Amino acid sequence: MIKGFTRFLQSPGERIKSLFGPQDAPAGSTGPRIIPRQEHPVSRQHFSDAALKVLYRLHNAGFQAFLVGGCIRDALLGHMPKDFDVATDATPEQVKDLFRNSRIIGRRFRIVHVRFGREVIEVTTFRGKPNDDHADHISQQSDDGLLLRDNVWGNIEEDALRRDFTVNALYYNIADFSIHDFADGVKDIEARTLRLIGDPATRYREDPVRMLRAVRFAAKLDFHLDPATEAPIHDAAPLLLQIPPARLFDEVLKLFMAGQGVATFHLLRDYGLFAMLFPEADEAMEELPWAERLVELALESTDRRIAEDRPVTPAFLFAALLWAPVQQRQAILEADGMPPIPALQAASQQVVSRQLQHISIPKRFSLPMRDIWDLQQRLPLRRGKRVFQTREHPRFRAAYDFLLLREGAGEITPGLGDWWTAFQQADEHEQRRLLGKVGADPAGSGQPRKRRRRRRKPRGPASDT
């Protein structure tokens, strides 16, 4: 079994081609292509124990149980699956009755999360096609075609055609270990093509987030978008403004925190989607020559850390994404006579307030983000105890890394970052020497405070007595 999988990894395209011959039905025909176990490389050894427990318990209870979507797609591409989604004909209530360690979530579409320690298996009931016969509490669409509620149950064929992309309409049957391909998804994997099921314009209206998913999968899998899938995106991009900011926050994390952030960013910009997510940042990139490069450097750093299995935080990434508009607003406020520190604080508040209308940023990320910004004004001040206080700040390391990005992007003249690099690595004697050189270093030493003259109190008239 392992040897067969290894051979598939060496040339997945050729292996997939061999699965289908000229006798296969053309695309769009009814019924799935069923690939028996001996003709595909997907094995139970590549599924987590938690996923198998869910599949077998549903199967033994008399329900249909399939692994579906990304885990099957990734296995066929030769990648080890990480997330496992299960599709079944059991209703959410029936699933919950089978698993005490589960809960029903969602309103737009109800699903069941079955938890095994830190791993969560997502179980969905086969979806049917919404129609006028269903009550509003089951299925509901807006006047623009946006699906507001979608709890219409159906069979596996209907469910497959309700999925977004052909490469995600692949089902692994735990009953006989076969793969059911309902939309020529295997052929699209071989062609490295991302294609929507159904009319793309309609599917985007139903759920505009599908445009973000198209970009994310294209970057993650190194696929190209099918021309029909690609064509409506520019015109449909404003539909993202209908999506709740909280949902878009989750989508942004998937876009930028999966290890392909740079490629994803460029695709978002190319298709006009980035402006719907970060409108003020997009505007700033048209005016400030360093703004786009700063975001690229931040994403390159994030991608590198993810590849090295090192921790990353959305706070740093959001700091980079929104820094350019903060600088624009700060410059306007300072031109109106506001001192630099209050101007930065006011500009930060204005930018964050506008951004929250598009993407919600939880305080656990927005507060560290603003600390990173505030420290950009403290880092140039390198005199006396202030240096050590800055060095001990909990956000110092992130602010220092951010400073290096600003220098690398060309926003500010290099030099200050080198000084802080040397200061962190120096012993006590060398630190004193570095502090002594600050007075002769015009690069970011900060303006010394002017001592205010104390006004003498006027003396009263001399007493005659």
C-alpha positions, 0 to 999 in steps of 0.5 A: 500500500505504501509503495503504491502511494510512493509511486503516485507521489513521484508522478501524480499527473500520469497516475491520475491520467491512467484512472480515466480512459476514452470510455469515461462519460464526458464532463457534465454527465449524471452520476459520479465516476467511482474509482475503486480502492485498487486504482487510487492512492488514498489510504486510511493510513493517511487519515487521523484516528479521530476522522476514522472514528467518526466515519466508522461510528456513522457507518455502523449506525446505518448512515452513509459516511464520506471524507470529502473535499480538501483532504481527498484533493490533497492526498491525490496531489501527494500532500499529507492531509491535515484537516478532515471533513465528513459528509453524511446523510445523518442530520445534525441532531442525529450526529450529535446523538452519536457523539457526546463530544460534539456540538451543533454550530452555525446559523447560515448552515448548521454543522456539527463539530466533533472534538477529540482533544485539540482536533475537531472533525467537521461533520456536515449533512448532505445539502439539497437545492434550495427552492420555493417549497422550503420555509424561510427558517430552512433556506433564505436568500437576499434580493441580491442572491446571497444565501442567508440560510441554507439548511436544506438536506439532500442526497450525496449527488445534490451535495456534490453539486452544491460544493464550490470547486470541482476539486473539492467534490471528491468523496471517499467512501468508508464502506468500500474505500472508493472515491466518488468524483461527481464533477471531473475533479480528478481531471482538474487536479491533473490539469492543475485547474481550479473550476467552479461548479455551476455558473460562476457569477451565480455562485459568487452572488450566493457566497462572495467569499468563494472569490477569496477561496478561489484566490487562496486555493490558487496560491496554495495549490499553485493552480490556475483559475479556469477562465469562466471562474476568473471572468466575473471576479473583478465585477463581483468583488464589491459583493464582499462588502455584504459579508460580516466583518467577523467572517472576513477576519477568519478568511483573512487569517486563512489567506495570509497565515497559510504559508503562501501569503505573498502569492495570495496578496498579489492575486488579491491585488490583481483581482481587485479583492484586496481593496474590498478587504483593506480599502484605506491600505489599498489607497495608500499603496497608490500614493506611497512608494514603500507601502506595498513593499512593506506588506510584501516583506511582512508576508515574506517573513510570515511565510518563512516562519510558517515554513520553519514551523515557528510561531506567527501572530496576526498582530504583526501582519495587521500592523504592516497592512495598516501602517501606511494609512496610519502614516498618511493620517498622522502627517495630516494631523501634524500639518494641522499642528498636532504633536507627533505622539498624539497625532500617531494615536489619533491616526491609529484610532481613525484607521482602526475604526474605519478598518473595523467596518470591513474586517473585525480585528479582536482586541487581543490583536489590535492592542499589540498592533498599536503597541508596535506602532507606538514603539516606532516613535520610542525606538529613535529615542536612545538616551539614558534609561529610556533605552533600557525601558524600551528594550524591556517592553513586551512588544519590543522584539516585534517593534524592532522587527517592524523597524527593520521592515520599514528600513527594508521597504525604503520608508526610512533611512537605514541605520537605526535598525543596525544600532538596535541590533548591535545594542541587543547583542552587546555586553554592558561595556559595549552598550555604554559605548553605543549610547555614547555615540548617539549624540554624534549620530543624527539618524534617529537619536531623537530631539532632546527635550528643551528645559522649560525656564521656571518663571520666578514669582513676582515679589510682593511690595516690601513691608514698611514694618 
